[in-house]
Amino acid sequence: MIRITELSLPLDHSADELRKAIVKRLNVSDTDLLNFTVFKRSYDARKKSSVILFIYIIDLEVRDEAAVLARFADDHNIRPAPDTHYYPVGQAPADLSERPLVVGFGPCGLFAALLLAQMGFKPIVLERGKDVRSRTKDTWALWRKKVLTPESNVQFGEGGAGLFSDGKLYSQIKDPKFYARKVMHEFVRAGAPEEIMYVSKPHIGTFRLTGVVSAMREEIIALGGEVRFESKVTDLVINDGQLEGVVLASGETLRSRHVVLALGHSSRDTFRMLHRQGVFIEAKPFAVGFRIEHPQGMIDQARLGKYAGHPELGAADYKLVHHAKNGRAVYSFCMCPGGTVVAATSEPERVVTNGMSQYSRNERNANAGIVVGISPEQDFPGGPLAGVELQERLESRAYELGGSDYCAPAQLVGDFIRGVPSSEFGEVEPSYKPGVRLGDLAPSLPEYAIEAIREALPAFGKQIRGFDRDDAVLTGIETRTSSPVRITRDHETLQSLNLRGLYPAGEGAGYAGGILSAGVDGIKVAEAVVKSILSEQSH
């Protein structure tokens, strides 16, 4: 296989024109090009006044590949294609003596369980929440009726927090073994659109993800795995530094010396249980802030210029960062084009927001988190759970500011910058359900965060025209940008530093941020479990 990079074509090119461009670039005849696939397609809109082109990475087969590569030996854009296939690290023996447990069924737990099942290890999945269909009904009950189900919501249940998000499938993690391709491939096999394999910022969208996750669960079960919903782990069985099993809220004990702990970043009660049991945990940085909403058309125009609305480009996104005078970094987080701001609490009498988009990304507003980085050394000194406690205090305050009924506090950008409460909306209508209450957001976050965001918004307005428009809406608060703890693990074995058999994984353990990186971490941990079990059985 040969890989071509930096192959550019106009936005409206035909499939035949792509083939012709490949043939021309390699200077071969059409019959010599045996087949090709698009590995990646992106575009650069930074200079929106000029022509926007698609930029391709193509993997292909040609006759006499060696001769073609020799001809382009000095061209760094034509090289042998890397092998991106996934190769299992082992297969379960017929006399398998134990079944690994997977705690949590978000993206990380899903892929850990899937890989274990595909290699024959018949995992048992323990998910505190409900299946994806039931969970969706419970989530809508909060949004429409202000009724919260603490174990079934945006955070907890099949699919994890990633289900009610943009379904974003891009990450900046280093991935030398192409595990991300395995994640994408499994999503496509389960019904996701094939374009996620090659577009530069792939997404599936919440309603598409529900069917995909269900299909993957069925494969795990068909391969001998087991998925237990409403099965909350409340304790660990430990013997001389070795994990022997877990205890469920029902009182049942499940025995296993290999437990993947794929918690979400909101599993605060489980963090406390682990800390009580002496599992090594440390506080880690995260970020706090608000959700900001603008008309999507305004973002499209600012980012794409004359190409705004082009069907091949879809809704435009953005990524912004500002270093404030008080030393704080303010940045956009989890930008959702054509989406909505959603109620994302998992605990009674607390308010927290997140962003979500459907596959179509055709809602009226664009939204993103505008957040300030905070750290345990500077902002929440204390024990390993100090960040958890800070989140809880801020979310309780937001609940009160929103009227103590799960509505969220909100303020117009212009009023926020000027430091005056808001009383009526302009053109931008907030999308948060069950609703917002206008007022003053300053009491909702620490003073240093308010100061930094007030400085950042006009700076962002210089990068994206209209970003600091007076009637853009800020909705509070965003606190669960990432886990406030890290359940530290050994670099080689991926087991807890002080509890053998426990494999902390994914976002809740502090090793991922988003669907793709969580899925990749699930694969890595599944492989570590397989290697450990096979090593033990060989002795």
N, C-alpha and C positions, 0 to 999 in steps of 0.2 A: 504494500500500500504506500502511496505517496500522499503527502499533505501539502496543499497550497494555502498560504496565508496572504492577507491583504489583497484579496481579489475584489475589486469595486465594480458595482453596477448601479444604474439608476433605480429609483424606487419602484417604478412601474414596469420593470423588465419582465419578460416572459420566461417560462422554464426553459424554452429552447435557447433563449439568449444566454442563459447561465451556462448551458452546455457549450455553446459556441465560444464563450469567454474562456472556459477551461481549455478547450482545444487550442485556441489562439495563444494562451499563456504558455502552454507546454510545447507549442509548435509541432503538434502531431496531427495526423488525419483523424477525422471523426470516427472511423472504424477502429482506430487504435485505442480509443477511450472505451474501456469495457464496461465500467460502471462508476458511479460516484455518489457520495452522500454529503449532505451539509452537516459539518460538525458544529459550526457556530455562525450566526448571522447577527450583526450589530449595525448600529448607525451612530454617527457623530453629529450632534446638533449644536455643538458649542458655538459655531459660526453660522447662526440661523439665517443670515442674510445671503449666504452662498448656497450652492447646491448641496442638498443632503443625499448621500449615497448609502446604499447597503454595502457593508464590508463583510466578506465571507472568509471562512476557513473551510476548505473542502478536502475530504479524504477520498481517494480514487484509486482505481486499478487501470493500468495501461499495459499494452503489449511491450515487451522488452523494457521492463521497469528499470533495470540496471543501466541501460544505455541512456534513458531519459534523465535519471539522477546524475549520471556522469556529466551530461551536457550542462547541468545546472549546479555543478559542484560549488560554485562561488556565490550562488543565490540563496541567501538565508531564508527566503520565503518559499522555497521548494525543497522539501526534506522528506526522509522516510517518515511515515505516520507512526506514532506510538501505538502500542497495543493497549486499547482501553477496555478489553474484555475483563470480566470478573472471574476469578478462579477461586473456588472454595478451598479453605485451608485444611479441611478434613471431612470425614464422614463417620457417623455414629456407628459403633460396633453393634452386632446383633444382640450382645449381652449387656446392653447399656444398664448400668447399675443405679443411675439416678436421673431425674429430669430437672433441668435448670428452671429457675423461677425468674420471671420478668415482672417487676413491679412498676406499673405505669404503662399506659397504652397510647401515649402521644407519639410524635414522629420517631423519637429515639427508641422507645419500647416496641413500637410497631416493627421497625427494621431489625432490631435485635431479635425479636421473636421470629420474624420471617426468615432471617438468615439461619437461625438455629433450627427452624423447621425444615428448611431446604437442605440442611446438612444432616437431617435425620435425628435431631436431638429432642424432638417432641416437647417443646417448652410449655410451661403453665404460666399464663399471663394473669396477673392480678390487677384489676383496674377498679379504683374506688368509685368511679362514676358509672354512668349508664352507657348503653350502646348508642350509636350515633343518632339514630332516629329519635329515641326517647329523650336524649340529651338536647336535641334541637328544640323539641317542644318545651322543655323546661327553660331553656335560654330565652325563647320568645315570651315566656310567661313573665320574666323579669322586664323585658323590654316593653311589653304591651300592658301588663297588669301590675307591675311593681311587686311581683311575687318571686322571691329568691329561694332556690333550692341549693343549700350549701354544698352538696356533693354532686350536683349536676348543673353545670353552667358554662360560661365561656372558658373557664380554666380547667375544669375537671370533667372527664368522660372520654369516650373513645375518640381518638384523633387529637386530643390534647388542646392546648391553647392555640396551636397553629391552625386548627380547623376554622375558628372564627377570626380570620385575619385575611390578608390579601392572597393567601396561598402562595406567597413568594417562594421561589425556588432558586434563589441565587445567593452566593456567599463569597467571601474573600478568603476563605480558609485555604491553606496549602493542601493539595490533594494529589500527591505523586502517584498514588495507586489508582486514581480515577474512580474512587468510591462514589463520587457524586453522579457519575454516569450510571452506576448500578442503581442508585436511588431513582434517577429519572426513568431508567428502563423499567423498573418495577411499577412505578406510577403509570407509565404508558400501558404496560401489560394489564393493569387493573382498570383501565378506561380513561386515563387522562389524555388530553390532546397531544398528538405526536410532535407538535411544534415545540413542546417544552424541551425536547432533546437538543434544539439548536438555536432558539432565539436567545438574545443576550440577557434578557431579564424575564425569564419564564414565570408564569403564575398559573394556577388552576382555578382559584376562586372557591369560596366556601361551599356553594351548593354542588359543584362538581366534585369537590373533595369528599363529600359525604359518601357518594357512591364508590369512589376509589378506595377509601378506607374500608368500607364494608367488604368489597371484593378481596382485599388483601387479608382481612380477618378470615374470610372463608377459605382462602388458600392455606393459611396457617392451620386451621382445623382439619382440612382435607389431608394435610401432611402428618397428622397425628398430634398436633398441638391442641391446647385447650385455652379458652379465653373465658375468664370469670369476671363478670361485671358486679358492681356493688360489693366488692371484696377489698376492703380497706385494711392495709397492713398497719397494725398498731404497736407491734413490738418485735424484737429479734430474739432468737434462741442462740446464745453464744456459749462456747465451751473452750476455755483456755486460748482465747484469741482467734478461734475459728468459728465462723458463722455456720450454724447447723440447720437453720430454718427460720420461718417467720410465723408470727401469730396474727390472726385476723380479728377484726372487731367482733365477729361472731363467736370468738373463742377457739376456733379451729386452729390447729398448728399444722403447717406444711413443712416437711423436712427436705432440705437440699443444702449442699455445701457450695452451690454456685448460684448466686442471686444477683441479677442485674437490677440496679436501683435507678430506674429511668423516671425520676420525679420531674414534675413541672416546677417552674420558678415560684409557684404559689402554694406549695405543699408545706406550709409553715408548721402545722402540727407534727408532720413527719420530721422536719428539721429539728424540732424540739425533742422528739423521741430519740433521734439519733444522738443528739447532744447529751441527753440524760443517760444513754447507754455507753457514753464515752467514745463514740466514733469521732475520729478527727475531722473537725469542721473549722473553717476560718471565714471571717467576714471578707467580702470582696466589694470592689467599686460597682456602682450602677448609676442610674441617672433618673432625675425627676423633672417634671415640667407639665406642659399642657398639650392638648390637641389644637391645631389651628386649621380653620377651614376657609377656603377661597372658592370662587366659581372655577370649575375645571376649565372652562373656555379661556379664562384669563391666564391660567398656567400654560395651556396649550399655545396661546398666542405669544407669551413671553419666551417660551422654550423653543418653539418650532417656527415662529414667524409665519411666512407665507405657506408653510406646509402644515399649519395647524388644521386638525380635522382630517388629515390624510388617512384613509382606511388602513394603509399598510403600517402606519406608525402608532395608531391608537391614541389613547389618552397619555399625555406627557407626564413625566415625573420630575423630581429634582432631588438634589442632595446638597445641603448647605452646612457650613460651619463658621463660627465666629469666636475669636478669642477675646473675651471681655477684659476691660481694664482692671477688674478685681481678680484677675487670674483664672477665671472660670471659662471652660469651653462650653459653648452653646451649639447644639447641632440638631439637624432634622433627623427624625428616627421613624422607621417603618412607614414611609410615605405610601399612601393609598390613593392612586389616581381613580377618579370617578367612583368614590366609595362613600362610606358612612363612618361616623364615630359611634362606637358601641359601648354599652355598659358592661364592664368586665370584672365586677367584683365577684368574689367567691365567699365572702363573709358577711354576715348580717351587719347592718348599720355602718357600712363603709361604701365609699364611691371611688371607683377607679375607671379610667377610660382606656380604650384601644381603638385601632382603626381596622376596617374591613372593606374588601372589595369583592364583587362577584367577577366571574370570568369576563363578562362583557365590559366591565369598568365604565358603565354608561350612566352612573348617578350624576346629579347636578354638581356636587362639590368635590374638590380635591381636599384631602386632609393628611396631616403628618403630625407626629409628635415634635414639639420644640422643647428640647430637654437640656438639662445642665448636669454635667458629670459630677458625682460626689464620691468621696472615698472614706474608708473607715478611719484612716490616720487623721484626716482633717475635719470630718463632719459627723461621724458617729463612733467615737472611741468607746471601748467597752469590750464585752465578750463577743463570741462568734455570731450571736443572734442580734447584735445591736442594730444592724441594718433592717432586719425583719421588724423590730420594734419601732424604728423610725417610719417605715412604710405604714404600719398599722396606725400610728398617731396621725400621720398626714391624711390617710384615707378616711379616718373617723372625722377629722376636721372638715374634709370636703363634703362628707355626708351632711353635716350640720349646715354648712354654707349653702348647700343645695336645697335645704328645706326639710331634711330628715325624712325623705320618702323615696330615695334613690334617684331623684332628679340631680343633675350636676350643676355646680356653680359655673357661670360663664361671664364673659366680659368682651366688649368690642376692642379690637386692637388699638384703635386711636385713644380710647378712654384708658386702657391699660397703660399705654406709654405716658399719658398725661397724669395718671394717678387719680382719676376720678371714676366713681361707680357708673356703670351703664344702666340705662332704664328702658331703651327700646332698640330693636334691630333695624339695620339698614337693608341693603339688597341681599346680603348673605344670610340665608336661613340655616340655623344649625340642624344637623341631622341626628343628633344624639337622642335615643329613646331610652327611658320614658319621657324625657324632656329636660330643659335647662331652666335655671333661674338666674337672670341677669343681676349683677352687683359688682363687687370688688374682689378680684382674685388675689390681691396682695396678701391677705391673711392665710392663704392656703399653702404657701411654701415658705421656706426660710428666706430671710431678707436678701442674702447674697444671691439666691437663685432668681428672685424677682428683679433685682438690680441688673443682673447679667442678661436676662431675657429682654428687659426694657431697652438695653443697649443694642442687643443683637437684631431686633426686628427691623429698625431702620437700616441697619447694615445689610440685612437680607433684601430689603427693598431696593437697594442699589444693584443687587445681582439679578433679581427677578422683579420687574416693574409691577407695582401694585401689591407686592407682598405685605407691605405695612399699611395698606389702605385702611382707612378709619373703620369701615364696617366689616372687615374680616373678623371672624369669631374665634375666641379662645375658650376652650371647654376644659374644666379641671376635673381630676388631675391625672397625670400619667406618672405612675410610680413603678410599674412592673416591667421596666425595659429589659431587665435581665435578672438573674438570680442574685439575691443579696448575700449568698453564701457560696463557698466552694467546698464540696466534700472531697478533700484532696486524695488523689490516688497515685500509685506508683507508676512511673513513666513506662516501665517495661511490661509489667503484668496487668496493669489497669485495675488492680485491686486497691481497696482502701489501705491507707498507710498503716493502720493498726488493727484491721479486722480482715483476716484472710477469708476469701469466699464472697466478699461484698464488692460489687463492681459498680461504683458510682458513674453515672452516664448522663449525657445530654444537658439540657439547659438548666434544670433544677440543680444539678451537681456542679454547675459552673463551667461546663466543657462544650457548650454550644450556644448559638444565638440565632434562632430561626429554624424553619423546617428542614432545609437542606443540610446544614451543619449538624443538626440533631440526628437526622437520618444517617449521616456519615459516621457519627460517633456510635450510633447503635450497631452499625456493621463492625466497627473496630472492636467494640466490647464483646459482641457475639463471637468474633474470631478468637479473642483472648479466652473466653469461656471454653470454647471448643478445644483449644490447645491445652488448657489446664486439665479438662476431663480426660482427654486422650492420654496425656502424660501420666495422670494418676492411674488410669486403667492399665497402662503398659507396665506399671510397676506392681 
